[in-house]
């Protein structure tokens, strides 16, 4: 813990090439790390609500039960905890080598873009907003037409090489 920052709630580190680790800050609620090439680990800060990690050599995300929003972009993360995320509402993954998503009971928003190793999306019972864009190996979605029509937002876009028309992108759920 950093004694001189006991009330810090929000920490953003962007383009910090000399920082090697994020210190443990007990009251921290929001943490954003972007383009910090020496940060390899995220500390397990219970109470953290929002975590955003972009373009860092981070390979694992700690299981933080209080996390409600998680965004990962351009990192080498290959596994994201499942059941540890009891409060996770929003998950956003862009250009990550995640081969599999866990079951997230509380997830209401899922955005996955350019995650080409990912092969399937689990059925998420509370999902309201779903966006799957340019994930070449996702071949089907586990939702009926009725479930999709009940969502607030739905987007399923395959890569241009995989489709014949733009209309097919929006209506073809099982490739």
C-alpha positions in Angstrom: 0.0 0.0 0.0 1.2 3.5 -0.7 0.8 5.4 2.5 0.6 8.9 0.9 -2.3 7.9 -1.4 -4.8 6.3 1.0 -7.9 7.8 -0.6 -7.0 7.3 -4.3 -10.0 5.9 -6.2 -9.0 6.2 -9.8 -5.5 5.5 -11.3 -4.6 5.8 -15.0 -1.2 4.9 -16.3 -0.7 5.6 -20.0 2.6 5.6 -22.0 4.7 5.0 -18.8 7.7 3.1 -20.1 9.5 3.1 -16.7 6.7 1.7 -14.5 7.3 -2.0 -13.8 4.4 -2.7 -11.5 1.2 -1.2 -10.2 1.3 -0.7 -6.5 -1.4 -2.1 -4.2 -3.8 0.7 -3.3 -6.5 -0.5 -1.0 -9.4 1.9 -1.9 -8.8 1.9 -5.7 -12.0 1.5 -7.7 -10.9 2.1 -11.3 -7.5 1.2 -12.9 -6.5 1.9 -16.4 -3.2 0.8 -17.8 -2.2 1.4 -21.4 1.0 1.1 -23.3 3.2 0.4 -20.3 5.5 -2.2 -21.7 7.1 -3.2 -18.4 3.9 -4.1 -16.6 3.4 -7.8 -16.7 1.0 -8.3 -13.7 -2.1 -6.7 -12.4 -2.3 -6.7 -8.6 -5.4 -8.4 -7.1 -7.1 -5.3 -5.5 -10.3 -6.4 -3.9 -12.8 -3.6 -4.2 -11.6 -2.7 -7.8 -14.7 -2.1 -9.9 -13.4 -1.2 -13.4 -10.2 -2.5 -15.0 -8.9 -1.5 -18.5 -5.7 -2.9 -19.8 -4.3 -2.1 -23.3 -1.2 -2.9 -25.2 0.8 -4.2 -22.2 2.6 -7.6 -21.8 0.0 -8.7 -19.3 -0.8 -12.4 -19.7 -3.2 -13.0 -16.8 -6.1 -11.1 -15.2 -6.6 -11.7 -11.5 -10.0 -12.9 -10.3 -11.4 -9.9 -8.5 -15.0 -10.6 -7.3 -15.9 -6.9 -7.2 -15.0 -6.2 -10.8 -18.0 -4.9 -12.8 -16.3 -3.9 -16.0 -13.2 -5.4 -17.7 -11.7 -4.2 -21.0 -8.6 -5.8 -22.5 -7.1 -4.7 -25.8 -4.0 -5.8 -27.6 -2.6 -7.8 -24.7 -1.2 -11.4 -24.5 -4.0 -12.5 -22.1 -4.8 -16.1 -22.8 -7.2 -16.8 -19.9 -9.8 -14.8 -18.1 -11.1 -16.1 -14.8 -14.8 -17.1 -14.8 -16.6 -17.8 -11.6 -14.3 -15.4 -9.7 -16.1 -12.5 -11.4 -19.3 -12.5 -9.5 -20.2 -8.9 -10.4 -18.9 -8.6 -14.0 -21.5 -6.8 -16.1 -19.3 -5.6 -19.0 -16.5 -7.6 -20.8 -14.7 -6.1 -23.8 -12.0 -8.0 -25.6 -10.1 -6.6 -28.7 -7.3 -8.3 -30.4 -6.5 -10.8 -27.6 -5.4 -14.5 -28.0 -8.1 -15.8 -25.7 -9.1 -19.3 -26.9 -12.2 -19.7 -24.7 -14.6 -17.5 -22.7 -15.8 -18.8 -19.3 -19.4 -18.7 -18.2 -20.3 -15.3 -16.7 -23.7 -15.4 -15.0 -23.9 -11.6 -14.3 -22.6 -10.5 -17.8 -25.1 -8.1 -19.6 -22.7 -6.7 -22.2 -20.1 -8.5 -24.2 -18.0 -7.0 -27.0 -15.4 -9.2 -28.7 -13.4 -7.9 -31.7 -10.6 -9.4 -33.7 -10.0 -12.3 -31.2 -9.1 -14.8 -33.9 -8.3 -17.7 -31.6 -11.7 -17.7 -29.9 -13.9 -20.4 -31.3 -17.1 -20.1 -29.3 -19.2 -17.8 -27.3 -20.9 -19.3 -24.2 -24.6 -18.8 -23.6 -25.0 -15.9 -21.2 -28.4 -15.8 -19.7 -28.5 -12.1 -18.8 -26.9 -10.7 -22.0 -28.5 -7.5 -23.3 -25.9 -6.2 -25.6 -23.7 -8.6 -27.7 -21.2 -7.5 -30.3 -18.9 -10.1 -32.1 -16.8 -8.5 -34.8 -14.2 -10.1 -37.0 -13.6 -13.1 -34.9 -12.7 -15.5 -37.7 -13.0 -18.8 -35.8 -16.4 -18.1 -34.0 -18.7 -20.3 -36.1 -21.9 -20.1 -34.2 -23.7 -18.3 -31.4 -25.7 -20.1 -28.8 -28.8 -17.9 -29.1 -32.2 -18.5 -30.7 -33.7 -15.8 -33.0 -36.1 -15.0 -30.2 -33.3 -14.4 -27.7 -31.4 -12.2 -30.2 -34.5 -10.1 -30.9 -34.9 -9.5 -27.2 -31.5 -8.0 -26.9 -31.0 -4.2 -26.7 -28.1 -4.4 -29.2 -26.8 -7.3 -31.3 -24.0 -7.2 -33.8 -22.3 -10.2 -35.5 -19.9 -9.2 -38.3 -17.6 -11.7 -39.9 -14.5 -10.7 -41.9 -15.1 -9.5 -45.4 -13.6 -12.7 -46.9 -16.1 -14.9 -45.1 -19.3 -13.2 -46.3 -21.2 -12.6 -49.5 -23.2 -9.5 -48.4 -23.7 -7.1 -45.6 -27.2 -8.3 -44.9 -25.9 -11.9 -44.3 -23.6 -10.6 -41.6 -26.5 -9.4 -39.5 -28.8 -12.4 -40.0 -26.5 -15.4 -40.2 -26.0 -16.6 -36.7 -24.7 -20.1 -37.5 -21.9 -20.0 -40.0 
